């Protein structure tokens, strides 16, 4: 409506807000959003603050019904200051919602009174908000605070993107593509939703919402829960004592060293507001290094607790220590599950929120242990891949020959047999510097500085494997004949849709590759 409106003159108010950014007292993350901030301020117009709405803060202006005099007052007026008349009407307009929001950093702390809260909490440290309201909210908070208090309301503005639907469209009521977060929480849990929104996300960037990603986050929560339950089950009511450094196994030193480095890396990432990178490192460490490797390796000692109590103690102490530190680093991203597990794991602590954040310690950096275990991991991965290719069941134990011309490598791989023996389902392991005693048909796995040989006859039952491959060959011959017949049939090629012809060509290519593989394996047998 064209009618009288209330305005705030902005030219003078914008100058201190511009200086706040240019002087470095205020900064944006990412920095490029500072340009958006300056673009709005340097071209700012007077701000219309009145709205014709029936809700909001009422504009404190009063009009005399007798003489038309206008008055502005903090208190409600009943009498005209000019003529003394009592027919007083307050302006019906309300303040722009962003005018009220602009006062938020200090009005919530008791301003205009000088309260303890205002003195303690103001200015705040970091404002987290979306890029779509830099002008509406951020700029107005800054110049309002500078006008009313004299200092910036915060030091850093951390900008996040928008959550869009799976097609990349902005969620809106009109499109009907909005996702109710309560629905997600009800189905997968608040932690899973929270982790999804942080994982793989960089400041200022939009992200697409996929239900599959929330499901993957829920699966990770289950992984953490089950690993913790396994550890708590073995801990029982007895708490392990901290072992002397010489009583720690190399694999204990390796995982302690890894979580120690993780603490340093994650802290650096979070200090730079790289939350997506930080949580990905924690995720990878917990899932791969801790659950898939260390817990699996430590099971041997846990199951021999009665026989070797000190060895079991060092494993249990390491499991508890590493899990506690990992939970602390995961806590900002998955607060509920980490609080529940941590308070059960460390009953002496009141809450994980008050527990000290893990810090890097030089005495927990074990470089040699890391080198050794990384070599073992490479060996295990290579052998498992070979066994998988040969369809060897995990229960089948075979002999391995580990060959290296480097005496130090041989010594290391020999000393660590107990670590990887069960992981590769080994019967006997021979570590040597040459190929003495190794059958000519042995299959090999090459790792840095060493080669692992596996006698073929131990991997497979020759006759059964040959029989299986011949059946596979016969089946493939039929498929190849069928596919070739179709692709050489003029009627099929002229009448079938192009997509169907391409699908059939792709099948033929796949069958030919499979036939080559079968023929090669038959030849090797």
N, C-alpha and C positions, 0 to 999 in steps of 0.2 A: 504494500500500500504506500502511495505517496503521501506522507504525513510527517510532521516534525519528529526527528529522531535524536537520540543522545550520542555524542561522539567523544572519543578521547584523542587529543592532538598528539601525534606520534613522533614528529620529527626530533624533538629533544629527548624523548624517552628511548628512542632507538639507538642513539649514540653510545651510551654506556654498555648496552648489550652487544654492539659491534666490537667495542674495545675489549670486552671480556674474552671473546674468542681470539682476536688478533694478538692480545697480550699473553695468551696461553693460560689464563686463569680458568678458562673453560675449554674442554676439548671433546671432540666427537670420535667415537669408534664405530665404523671405519671413518677415517679422517675426511674422506670426500663428502660426507654429509654436512661438513662445516660450510661447504660452498652453497648448499641449499639454504642453510641458515642465513648466510650473508646475503644471498640473492633476495630473500624475502625482506630482510631488514633494510638493505640499502635502497630498495625500491618501495618502501612501505608507505601506505596511505593512512589517513586518519581512520580510526577504528570505530565503526558503528556498534555501540554496546547495548542498544535497546532492542527488545524483541516483543512482538505482540502475541504473547503466550499466557496461559492461565496458571503456569507453574514456574518456579524459579525465584530468585531473590528479587523482591520488588524494588524498583528504582526509588531512592529516598528523596523524591522531589514533591513539593506540595504547592497547590494553587488556591488562591483566595477567590471564593465565589462572588465577593462583593467588588473588589477593586482589580482582580486579575493578577495581583502580585505573585511572583514565583519564589519559593524558598527551598533550600536544600538543608537537611538536618539529619543528624545521627539519631535523634529521638523523634517520635511521632509528634506532629504539631496539631494543636487544637485552636490556635489563635493567630491571626494575621499580624505579622510584625510591622506592617505599614499602616493599615487602617484599623486594626483591632478586631476585625470581623471574625466570626466563628464558623462561617461556611467554608470549611477547608476540605479539599479533595486531594488525595494522594495520586500520583501518576499511576495509571493502570499498567504501564509497560514493565517488563521484567528485564533483568540484566542478561546479556549473552551468557550461555553456559560456560564458555571459555573464560569469561571474566571471573566467574567464581572459581573455576579450576585453576586459574593463574595464581590464586592466593593460597593454593593447597599446601606448598612446602612449609609455610609459616603459620597460616591460620589454624591448622590442625594442632599446632604446638602452643596455642594460647595467645598468640598475637591479637590485639596490640599490647597486651600486658607482657611484661618482661618475666616470663615464667622460667622455672628450672629446666623444663623440657626444651624450651626454645634455646636456652643457653647451651644445653648439652648436645642436642641433636642437630642444631642448625649452624652452618650449612650441612646438608647431607653429602654423601660421597658420590654415589652413582645413581643416575636415573636410567631405567631400562624402558624403552618405548619403541613403537613402530615408526617407520619413516613417513607414514602418511599423516602424522599429526605433529611434525616438526614445527610448522607454522602455527597451527591452531593452539598447541599446548606448550611446547618447549620454549619457543620464543617469548610467549606471553608470561610464562613463569619467570623467565630470566629478567625481562624488563620490569615486571611488577615487583620482584624481590629487590632489584637494585633501587627502585623508586621508594619502596616502603622500608627496607632494612638496610640497604647500602652495600650489600654483598651478594654474590651469585648464590643461587639456591642449591647448587651441586657443582662438583668439579668435572665430572665425566658424564657424557650422554652416550649410553650403549644402545645402538640402533639394531633392532631385529627386523626381519622381513615379515611378510604375510604368510599365513597358512592357506594354501589354495587347494582346490579339489584335485582329483587324480588327473584331470585334463588340463590343469594349469589355470583354471578360471577362478576368479575371486569368489569366495563364498558369499551368497546373498540370499535374502528371503525371496526375492522375485524369481531367482533361478531355481530355488528349492534345492540347492546343492550344499547346504550347511550341514556340518557334523556337530551333533550335540556331544560335548565332552563328557557329560555325565553318562551318556550311553556307552562311550568308549571305556570309561572307568568301570562301569557296571560289568562289562564283558571281559575286559582284560586287566583291570587294575590301574590305579593312579600312577604307580611307578612305571608301568609299561608305556603309558601315554607320555609321561614326562620324558622318559629316555628317548622315545621316538622323535619328540620335538627338538631335542638337542643333538642327537646323533647325525653326523653328516651335514651339519648346518653351520654356516659361517655368518658372522654379524652382518646385518643389512640385506642378506639374501632371502628371497622367497623360497618356500619349500612346498612340495606337493604332499598331500595326505594320502597314504595308502594303508588299507586295513592290514595288508600283508606285513608291513613294517611294524605295526603295533603287535601283531602276532609273534614276529621274530623277537621283539623286545620282551614279550611275555615269556617266550621260551628261554631267554637269557635269565630272567628272574627265576624261572624254575631250575635252571642250571646252578645258579648261586645258592638257591634254597637246598637242593639235593646234596651239593658238595658240602655245605655247612652242616647238614644233618648227618652226613657220613663222618665228618670230623668230630662233631659233638657226641656221636654214638661211641666212638673210640676213646674220646676223652673221659667219658663217664663222670664220676664225681671227683676223681683225683686230678689235680692240676699239675702238669709237667713242670719240672724245674729247669731253669736256664742252664744248658750244658756249657762246659768249658769249650773254648774255640777248637781245641784239638779233638774234642769228642764229636764235633759236627762232621757229618759225611760230606764229601764234595758236592753231592746233589743238594744237600741242605744249604751249603754256601752259595751254590748257584742261584737258587730261588730267592734267598735272602738278598743277594746282590742285585737280582733283577727287580725286586720290589723296592729296593733302596734307590736304584736309578729311576724307577717309575715315579717315586715321590718327587724327585727333583724335576723331572720332565713335566709332570702334571701341574706342579706348582708354577713353573715358568709359563706354561700355556694358559693357566687360569689368570695369572697376573696380566697377561696380554689380552684377556677376554676371548681366548681361543677355546671356547667351551666344547665345541664339536670335536676338535682335535684331542682335547684332554680326555673326554669320555671314551673316545675310540681307543685310546691307549689303555685305559683301565679295562675296558671291555675285552680287548685282545689278550691282555695279561691274564685276566681271571679265567677266560674260556680256554685259551690255548696253553699258556705256560703253566698255570696253576692247576687247573682241572685235568686237562688232557695229558700233561706230562708229570708234574710233581706228585699229584695225588696217586696216579697210577704207579709210579716208581716206588712211592713210600709204602704201598700196600704190603709188600713182602715183609718189611720190618714190623708193621702193625699186626700182621697175622702171626708173627713169631715173638710176641710180647713176653710170654712166659719164659721163652728160651733165652732171649737177648733183651733184657729190660732196659739197659742203657741205650741201645740202638733205637728201641721203640720210643724211649723218652725224647731223644733228639729229634726224631721224626714228628712226634706229637707237639713238642714245643715249637718247632719250625712251622708246622701246619697252623697252629693257633696264632702265632705271631704274624705270619704272612696274611692270613685271612683277616685278622683284625685291622691291619694297615690297609689292605685292599678295600675293606668295607668302608673305612673312613674316606678313602678317595672316591668311592662310588656314591657315598651318602648325599652329596649335593644334587646328584642326578636321580637317585632312587632312594628317597628318604625313609620310606615306610619299612620296606623289607630289611634295609641295613640296620635300622634302629632295633627292630625285633630280634634279628640274629645277633647283633653286637651285645645287646643287654643279656642275652642268654649265654653267649660265649664268655663275656667278661662281667659276671654278676656284681663284681665289686664297683663297677662304674655306674653312675647315676643315669647317664644318657650318652649316646655317641656324639651328640651336639656339643658337649662340654669336654670331650676327650681331646687331647693334643693332636694337632694335625701332623702326619708323618713328615719328618725332616731327613734330608740326606745325611748319612754318616760315613765318613771316610773309612772307619774300621769295618764297615759292612760291604766294602767293595772288594769282591774276590774275582780278580780278572782271570786267573788261571782256571778256576772252577768253571767260569762261564765258557772259556775256550774249550775245555774238555767236554762239558755237557752238550754244547752246540755241535761238537763233532759226533757225539753219541746220537743226538737227535737226527742228524743227517744220515747216519748209518741205519737207524731204525726205519726212517721214512723210505730209504732206498730199498731195503729188504722187504718191507711191507708191500711196496708197489710191485716188486718182483713176484711175491707170493700171490698177490691179487691177480696179476696177469696170468699166472699159471693155475689159477683156481685152487690154490692149496688151502685147505681149511685151517683156521687158527689152532685147532687142537693138535695138528700134526707137527711133531718136533723133528727137526732136521739138524744135520751137522753144518757148520760154517767154517770156512777158512778165511782168516783176515790177514792180508799180506800188505806189508809196507817196508820199504827200504830204509825208512827213518826209524832208528832205534827208539827215539823218544815217543813217536806215535805208537809204536808197538807196545811200549811199556804202559802208555796211557790206556790204550784199548784193552790190554790184558788186565790192568788193575780195575777197570770199570765193568768187567764181565757181569758182576752181580746186578748192575744197573740195567743193562739192556738184555740180559738173557731171557727173561720172561716176556719182554716186549716183542721179541722176534721169534718166540716159541723155539728156542734153541735146545738141542740135545747137547752135543759137544761143540765147543768153540776152540779152534786152533789159531793162535796168533803167531805169525812167523814172518821172516824177512824174504822168503822166496816161495816158489810154487811147488816145492817138494811134496809129493803125496797127493796132489790135487788131480782128479780125473780130467781127461781132455775135454769131455763134454760138459764140464761144470759151467753153470751160468754165472755171470759176474755182475756186481753192482759197484760202480766207481764213485768214490767220495773223495774229497780233497785229501791228498797224501796217502791214500790207501785204496785197496780193492778187496771186496768181499766176494768169495767164490762159494757157490752152492752146488754140490753134485746133483745132476739132473735126476738120477734114479731115486734120490731121496725126496725130491719134490713131487714126483708123479709116479704112479703105477703105469709103466710103459705100455703094457698091453691094453689096459683100460683106457688110457689117454688116446692111443692110436684108434681104438674102436670108436671112441666118442668123436674124434676128429673125422673119421671116415663117414659117420652118420651125418655130421655137420656138413661135410662136403657134398654128400648125396642130396641133402635138403637144399643147399645153395644151387646145385646144378639145376634142380627143378625150377627154382625161382628165377634163375638166369634165363632158362629156356622160355619160361612164361613171359618175362619182361621183354626179352629180345623179340619174341613172336609178336607182341603187341606193337612194339616200336618199328617193326618192319611190315606192319599191316597198313596198307594205304587207306583202307576204310576208317581204321581207328584214327590215323593221323589227320584225315580230312574232316571227320565228323566230331571228334572229341574236343571239348573246350581246351584252350591253350594251357590253362592251369593244370588240367589233368595230365596232359602230355608231359609238362615239366615235372610234375610229381613222379611220373613213371620213369623219366630219365634220371631223376635223383635217386630213385630206388635202385635202378640198374647200376649206377655208379657205386652205391653203397654195397650192393651184393658183390660186385667185382673186387672191391677193396677187401671185403671179408673173405672171399675165395683166395685171394693172394696170401692173406694172413694164415688161413688154414693150410694152404699148400706149403708155405714156408715152415710151419710148425711140424707138419708131417715129415718134411724133408729132414728137419733137425732131429726128429725121433729115429 
